[in-house]
């Protein structure tokens, strides 16, 4: 865990700040003006090889193809459903993209308003039209459990380095957890354990800026759920 | 601009009624992220002006006919509270607030990367809690901090401030008395990285030279406002305990 401290200090930038004036290329959320790279969003300055960009701290979720997201059915059409996936636009889910054979006009028999589904983003085109699918392994309607909503920019913290945080959460709380890239997280398990897991996730969002988060969360959960010894390291 | 007074707005030493020099702005306080339910928000005090701005979006644009298939639109609503001025202001949109809403949204459109969100709408609500001249500048200052706080991609933050003329002197950031009994009021907003002007109005009369001087004063002051805006945004994240690193 110590090697983290070797990373350069995290510099918060706001729109218009100069990120680099020595000829680096603009990365994410950056643009060039008069040969200087400037930030176009508030976030943390991030240098990768010879590009400099900004990792946003806030902002709305913009889907990209391949993302797994959790959405809520918002509207029903004769051949599609409109799903709210916390993007600026609703995502239409066409009947061809669900694992059932649905007759025209029969959509509401399968999914109705308020149902929660796990989806995959198929594509997002030039005009930001989103298409999503439910035809893949693990994609389904979810029942039971609870939804925790966090900012999509904190999702990577909930998952952790190569999944360390999420596997620890799953092991220690004994819950089923599915994380959508859009910041919707589904937690299912014993009432008490799911409570703790949900609280832990909220805590991750709140303290996303601080270091040693995995240890802090571990401590937090241990206080509430006594752990058997064999659970300790959370490997799986 | 309309009334007349025997009040001495600028004394023989060049001091103004609130103790400022001609080239001094009123004390400014900015706080970002004051509202929980909005995507972004800011609270601004410029002298006795108190302004709250909230941003929602980008989100689906309603009503539909306003949608632009190539970029997002910015819908701004400037609203003065009934208790914001000494005589009760009749609530609801009027000619003045519709105008201010329009110019503020046009100023913001110049910096927000609207083409990233076609068909969407970014809604900006500006509430004037207390007014003391210069609320459109305070409103725009607050709105641009709130937009940045909402994480909306934008080229720069827009600061705004007014310059004007009272008692024959060119003054920066007019207060209520100077605005009411002065000769001219020139609100300005700029893009600090390029010094482009995104808002410029003039009420009253000035000579060409006075106007040039007023612009000069206001552009300088805009850069000072800009620094305060940036500090307010950064303070939101540095207020938290030390951040040693990330493990993603």
Interface residues (C-beta under 8 A of the other chain):
Chain A: X4 X5 X7 X10 X12 X14 X15 X16 X17 X29 X31 X33 X38 X40 X41 X42 X43 X56 X57 X58 X59 X60 X62 X88 X89 X90 X127 X128 X153 X156 X157 X159 X160 X161 X164 X209 X210 X211 X212 X213 X214
Chain B: X39 X40 X57 X58 X59 X60 X69 X111 X113 X116 X117 X118 X119 X120 X148 X149 X150 X151 X152 X153 X154 X155 X156 X157 X191 X192 X193 X194 X229 X230 X233 X234 X237 X238 X240 X241 X242 X243 X244 X245 X246 X247 X248
